[in-house]
Structures are given as structure tokens and as C-alpha cells.
């Protein structure tokens, strides 16, 4: 992953926005952040995430 200045944050490779994530407590809207080949974070759907590429997945269920 190429690092770019982001005010102290590392830039992720990919952000999957607007998806649905299944957790132990149910299904929730979320942004899934990917760095390299690893899911690095699952954030609130409106989280300010710095990523080289962002894809709106429109209520889909992104799977690893």
C-alpha cells in the first residue's frame, strides 16, 4: 500500500461503502475497509475513511 499524507492516518486500499455486515448481534449497515488483502476495519456507514478506491455496494453483503 502506498502511503500518502492523510493527516496522521494511513490510507486504505479500498472502502466498500453502504454494505450490510452480519455480526453476532445481527445485520447492520457498515463501511468495510480493506488494506492489502486484509479487512482492516468495519466502520459506521458514514465514517470518514481515506481509501485509494471507494465502491458503493448498495446494501449488498460484502464477503471476504
C-alpha angles and dihedrals in degrees: 000000000000112000118227128182107271103160095275096323127107116235115240122222097233140011119195104202129195097017131137119244125199114219134170089269099046143281120320139173112254149154113243114209121205126195114184105322095330132093098236100180146001109210141175111286091249096045117136100243123174110217136158089229131020124193125192104220096186103223093320121142106244110210128196 
